[in-house]
Amino acid sequence: MKINTDVLIIGAGPVGCVIAERLSNELNLKCKIIENRDHIAGNCYDAYNKKGVLYHKYGPHYLRFKNKKTYDYLSKFTKWIEGDYIVKSVVNKKLYSFPINLDTLENFFNVKLKNKNEAINFLKKKIIKIKNPKNSEEVILNKLGRQIYDNFYKNYTIKQWGISPKKLDKSVAGRVPIRFNRNPFYVNEKLRFMPKHGFTQLFKNMTKNKNISIIFNTDYFKIKNKINVKYFTIYTGTPDRFFNFKYGKLDWRSLRFVFKTHKKKLIQECVQYNYPNDHKFTRKVEIKHVTKQKTNYTVISKEFPTNNGDPYYPIINKKNLSKFKKYEKLMNNEMKNNIFFEGRLARYKYFNTDEVIESALVLYKKLKKTYKNLVKS
C-alpha cells in the first residue's frame, strides 16, 4: 500500500514534532511521521509507572533555555514548573556540589575561599599548566589540577564513554561548567523549567492536528519505497544508517537503565547523585525532585553506560569526526533533493533539548522559504 504525504518525517522526537507542528499549522501541509519506537517524544519520553509516579524512561531531561523565543514557543503546548536541577557528586562517601564551584573546592580541600580570585590563586598551586589542551583530560588538568580530575572526572568519564579521557575530544569535558561562585544548579541558564504535565504530554499537544499522523513501531528503511513525498523529507536518525554505512559505522555510547520504586516520599537530597569512583553505574536519579509530584512513592533510576543499544551519545574523537565529515557532505548534497537532516543523531552532536528545538525552528524557516519557492514554480 502506497503512502502519499506532503512531508515525510523520520523520527517522532523533539525535532520531528516541532517540524510537523510548524508545517501543518503554518503552511497547512500534511505530515507523516515514521517512528521506530512505540511512543512520541524520543528520548524525552516520560511515563507513569504502576504506582502513578512519573519517570523519565531514557534518563533525566533538564530543560533550560538560552533563548526566550524557544521558551515562548514551547509555552504554547505546556504549563511550567520551576526546574530545580541540583546535582551532587559522591566522592569518598561524601556529597559535593557538581559542577565544581566554590563550595566543592572548600569542602574537598578543607579550605576557606571568599571569592573567585582566592579560588584561582589557590588552584594555581594545583593545576598542571598545558598551553593548548588537546583532549578532555588535559582540559581538566589545566583548569582544576590532578586531585579534582582524579576524584571527580577521570573514572566517571571512563565509565560514561568506555575509553580514556585522553582519547576524547576536549569539547566533551568542556561541556560541564566550572564555577567560581556558589551557584548550586546543574545548568548555568536562569530560565529553568519542567513541563508541568511531562514531556510526553507536551509533544502530544504539539502534534494535535488533523494534518499530522504518526506510524509507530515502524522501520522507515523497510517501507521507504512505498512512500511518495510531495515536498520534503526530514530525517532525524543516524547518518551512517541513511547512507547504508558507506563510510563505515559511527561510534555511539548507549545506556541501560534500572528503575526501582520505593514507598517513600523522597530518598536523595536532590535529583541526581553522580558516582565517579564507586559502582558500575554512573548516576542515580530521583526525578520526583523536579516533577514535584505529590505521592507517597518515588522512583530511583541507575544508569549503566554500554556500547550496545540505542545510540545516545556520539563518541567525539578524531576518527569519528573524520568519518562524520564525509557523511556530512552527502547530507548537504541531499538538500537539492529536499531531504534535510536535523537533530542529535543526524548531526552527530550532543544537543541539549532546548538547543535541538531551536535548531528545528531554524530548519522550519528554511523549509518555509523553500516551500514558497516550490509553489511559485
DAQUIZI-V88736 format. One record per helix or strand of 2 or more residues. SS is the DSSP state (H for helix, E for strand). FROM is the first residue (numbers start at 0). LEN is the number of residues. Records with the same first field share a line. If there is no record, write none. Layout:
BEGIN
SS->FROM-LEN + FROM-LEN
END
This chain:
BEGIN
E->2-8 + 30-4 + 45-3 + 53-3 + 63-2 + 79-3 + 85-6 + 93-5 + 190-5 + 211-4 + 226-9 + 251-11 + 271-3 + 282-3 + 297-9 + 312-2 + 338-3
H->13-13 + 41-3 + 67-7 + 101-8 + 115-9 + 135-8 + 145-16 + 164-3 + 169-5 + 198-8 + 219-7 + 238-4 + 287-4 + 317-20 + 343-4 + 352-24
END
